[in-house]
Amino acid sequence: MPCLSWRRLASVMAQALEPTRQQIFAAADASPARQMAAHAAFRFLDRMRQF
């Protein structure tokens, strides 16, 4: 069983969450809090890639 790296895990998660992020930012009635949460989640994934 191969070892899963932080970089690979972050990439897989970002790929899975990208459609949701696009929906949040494309929605006309998207709340700023929801947009900030989505941005924070992707920043966290960026940090995971650097770990």
TIDOTOR-325078 format. One line per field, with one value per residue (C-alpha): z, y, x; residue in three letters. Coordinates in steps of 0.25 Angstrom, whole numbers, plus 5000, padded with zeros to 4 digits. Each point is the difference from the previous one (the first is absolute). Last residue first. Layout:
N
w: c(Z,...)
v: c(Y,...)
u: c(X,...)
resn: c(ALA,...)
# end
This chain:
51
w: c(5017,4987,4994,5014,4999,4987,5006,5011,4990,4993,5013,5003,4986,5002,5014,4995,4989,5010,5009,4988,4997,4986,4994,4986,5000,4992,5012,5008,4987,4997,5014,4999,4986,5006,5012,4994,4994,5012,5008,4991,4999,5015,5002,4990,5006,5014,4995,5000,5002,4991,5004)
v: c(5082,5009,4993,5001,5016,5000,4992,5010,5011,4992,4999,5015,5004,4991,5006,5014,4997,4995,5012,5009,4994,4995,5006,5001,4986,4999,5001,4989,4991,5001,4996,4988,4996,5001,4991,4987,5005,5007,4987,4992,5011,5001,4985,5000,5011,4994,4987,4987,4988,4988,4987)
u: c(5017,4999,4988,4993,5002,4993,4989,4998,4999,4989,4992,5002,4995,4988,4997,5002,4990,4990,5002,4998,4987,4997,4987,5005,5006,5013,5010,4992,4998,5015,5004,4991,5005,5015,4997,5004,5012,5004,4999,5008,5011,5000,5002,5011,5008,4997,5006,4992,5009,4999,4993)
resn: c(PHE,GLN,ARG,MET,ARG,ASP,LEU,PHE,ARG,PHE,ALA,ALA,HIS,ALA,ALA,MET,GLN,ARG,ALA,PRO,SER,ALA,ASP,ALA,ALA,ALA,PHE,ILE,GLN,GLN,ARG,THR,PRO,GLU,LEU,ALA,GLN,ALA,MET,VAL,SER,ALA,LEU,ARG,ARG,TRP,SER,LEU,CYS,PRO,MET)
# end
